[in-house]
Amino acid sequence: MVLFSVFPLYYIIMTSFSNAPNLISLDVSDLFPKHIYFTAYRELLTTNYYGGSFPLWIRNSLILASSTALISILLAMLTGYALSRLNIPAKKTLAAFIYIVTFFPYTATAVPLYLMFAKFHMLNYIGLIIAYTPGTSIFAAFLAKLAIDSIPPSYEEIAMVDGLSRFQVFLRIVMRLALPIVALTAILSFSGAYLDFALAYAFLLPHISDWTATIGLYYAAGLLNYASAPAYNLFAAGSVIMGIPLTALFIASQRMMTRAYSTLAGVK
């Protein structure tokens, strides 16, 4: 199982350091290369494509994904806290509805979202962030409710007796004890927006300087140009570069979750 899991990643990395432009040119010996070539990385990071560049598109993707993650975390945690602690009307019905909505595939909403945002002239970053956010925040809100249900209400009651407001209790106690859900929401929302192609393609295609890395990489590697063979080493190099922020986020989130579990047993 480890072999089947690691081999695709190893193959992509070796392909990115290969001088072979397409899969037909690759040989079994390329899996154990005698020479390492940085041609694909150099071309990807220095070439101007259609008036844009890959570093610019990476920056756009990071801004888009980070904004989506922050808004998703805020909405999910506030919704989960309200469903868990506040006495709101039809709370059980609303929680059940949120749970049911998580079963609908995200791709099924792509066309309606595009038509709706086009009507309001919001085929831009703001519209794309708003379109991305519900996909993760709805699912994360249900998980946040379950996590907050497991936190003893006495922690919050003692803090409010000491003078904290309910919102301060939410920020300083609930958010800290629910860090595993915060980390999970950050990973899901960031990776979803960062790796998305279909919705970003529909919203941003006319504006090359606003492209995300997924759109730019497809065009730079020639995957959408049927007249020529795709440069898979270029595509592999772009995939490796795009994987660096995701790996860093996973490592940071893993540490957050470890610290969170160590504080769950704290009492005052």
Summary of the structure (lengths in Angstrom):
residues: 268
radius of gyration: 22.4
end to end distance: 45.6
largest distance: 70.9
contacts: 800
relative contact order: 0.16
helix: 75%
strand: 1%
